[in-house]
Every structure is written in C-alpha cells, then in structure tokens.
Amino acid sequence: MPEEQKKSTCQICGAAKKIHNTSGFAACSTCKTIIANVKNHPEEIKKLWLHFHDEPVLPEPVSIPIPQPEELPDVVDGKRYRAVDRDQNKWYLSVSEVDGNPVEVFASTAFDRNHELQSRISNLTTITRLISLILRHIFLYEPLTMGKCLKQIQRSSRQKNDLPDMLYGVLSRYQNEIDNRSKKSIMP
Ligand SMILES: [Zn+2]
C-alpha cells in the first residue's frame, strides 16, 4: 500500500509539497533533510553557516564590561623624541605614558618663541590637545564629548580669529543646538 501522499504546506519553507512529520515540524522532503542535519550535525551546520554568512548561527551574548574612567595621575612617565622637519626645524615630541600606553602628547620647537608664528603654534596646540584627548579616551576611558573637544579647541587659540578660534566659533553653534534640544526634551 502506497504511503499516504499528504500534500500540504511546509512549515519551514512554505512550499506546497508532500509533507513529513519531522521532529514535530510539518516539513517537505528538503526541509526534512535540513532539520535532520541541524539536529544531528550542528557542528557541520555552524561551519557551513559561517562559510556563507559573516555571523554566528546564534550570536552568543557577550557582556562587555565598561571600564571605569581612570584619573590621569599627577606624575606620569614620559618619553621625549627629537625630530627634524623638512624645513630643518628641530622638534621635541613628548609622550606621557600610563602603564606603557600613550596618554598625552606635547610638541615644541624653536618657533615657539617667534611671535610671527603664533598661528602655527595654535594649530600645533590644537593637534596635540585633540590627540591627547583621544589617547586619554582610548587608554584611560575618559568620556569623549563634544564639550571636551570644544574646550580643547578653545584653549588652543592664541589670538582672535586664528584657526582654532574660528573652528570653535563654528562648532560651538552645534553645541548650543545640542543644549537647546536637550532643554526642550526635558521641558514638557
Ligand atoms: Zn520545506
């Protein structure tokens, strides 16, 4: 006697085919094979899945501890490097370290004392202040905020309308907008 040809909808792929009851699923013959493999050969399924999809079959929950921000110690180790730029200016590049990680950079050169080069110095200060901010964020988990960026840019300015001053003027508009938005969201 022929097997009962029960045509119905496959619960897995939705095809209208001959259906088999497979591990509690009403599955077509293709999905029956898939179910059997998932059930009996999970490691092979995982390997195949990773081959075709750039993610695990079931992403395992990973708890990522959020590190506490560390205070920058009053006394830090440091290394000083001498360098010469293409205009033959001598530079001292200092790197402060905490646990062997760079957390602040400073740069100085002879044109520090040249008054015509105030703008170069302020640009240089902006670079080192912002790099230091990023390094403290990476290695000491100091929160990186718009307010902190603005403060460092503002402090880099030496005179009105130098580059950091102009950037501060432009970027602080966004900070004001952010402030206004958060005030509005607090107020009913
Ligand atoms: Zn199916």
Boltz pocket constraint, residues with backbone or C-beta under 6 A from the ligand:
constraints:
  - pocket:
      binder: B
      contacts: [[A, 10], [A, 11], [A, 12], [A, 13], [A, 14], [A, 15], [A, 27], [A, 28], [A, 29], [A, 30], [A, 31], [A, 32]]
      max_distance: 6.0
